[in-house]
């Protein structure tokens, strides 16, 4: 049970951090949140600027990189990527 809760907290924190980074880069809340959800879950279009009538082309280079990193985290299994990025993994 604690492993599932830990995964959910990590998943949620990555979504919140990526959304906040996109918010700070100038996107609105709906576009930021749904772009991150669409990228991490690989679910297709979001809402707002990245909605069904739009695409990710209007994003800046930095915003595209944030979405790309979110997509990689979602595709490569979030826990495996976060384990590789921890310092304790490399000390052993």
Secondary structure as GFF3:
##gff-version 3
##sequence-region A 1 92
A	DSSP	alpha_helix	2	24	.	.	.	ID=ss1
A	DSSP	alpha_helix	29	41	.	.	.	ID=ss2
A	DSSP	three_ten_helix	48	50	.	.	.	ID=ss3
A	DSSP	three_ten_helix	56	58	.	.	.	ID=ss4
A	DSSP	alpha_helix	61	75	.	.	.	ID=ss5
A	DSSP	alpha_helix	78	85	.	.	.	ID=ss6
A	DSSP	alpha_helix	87	91	.	.	.	ID=ss7
###
